[in-house]
Amino acid sequence: TGMGGVMQKFLVASMFMGILPIAILYGFNNDLVPGSATLSPHSLTLLRGFLAVLSVNVVIVFNICLALKEPVDKHKSDASFVAEAKDSVKTFTSGGVPSTYPALKKQE
C-alpha cells in the first residue's frame, strides 16, 4: 500500500476514534439507546463514559490487527538506517557516545 495507504488508514482510524465516542454520547443524550431512560443518572454517566472509551479502544485493536496482517516481505528496510541504528545500539551498550550526538560528547 505504501505511504499513501498508511496515511489513509491513519486518517480513517482517527476519524472513527473521534466520531464513535461522540456518536455514543449523542445517542445517550438524546435517548436513542434503548433502556437508557430507565438508568439512574450515575449509572448513565458511567455507562456512557465506559462505552465511549471502549469504542476508541476497539478502533485501536482493529488497527493493530490490520497491521499484523500486513505481509512482512512487502516492506523493505532502509539499509543505511538499519546500519546506523545497529551502530548506535552497539555504541550505547559499550558505554560510549556516538559521533552523531556532539552535544553529549562535549559534556564528557
Beta strands, then each sheet from edge to edge (+ up, - down):
end
